[in-house]
Amino acid sequence: MSPMKITILVLYAVLAALALTQSASAVGIWSLRILVILAIAHTVEMVVFFKACQRAGGSLGGHLFNVFLFGVFHMREIKNAGGEA
């Protein structure tokens, strides 16, 4: 796993922790809003990159899950690995 993907996972964990532990404060509310916005944006990316994920070979579900979590960073890895993106 690339350092960028690890950084993104840590960011998600921090946002989720803030949303859960500080739910009554502005920080917690904004953390949850950011997570929801990211989920919507990455869902749109899954639709946009669906055919590229099909052409990349391997597990389509795995590619779509990675696009949902990491977005264009996963597509860059597919492109750099020689898959079609």
Buried (B, 14 or more C-beta within 10 A) or exposed (E): EEEEBEEBEEEBEEBEEBBEEBEEEEBBBBBBEBBEEBEEEBEEBBEEBBEBBEEBEEEEEEBBBBBBBBBBBBBBBBBEEEBEB
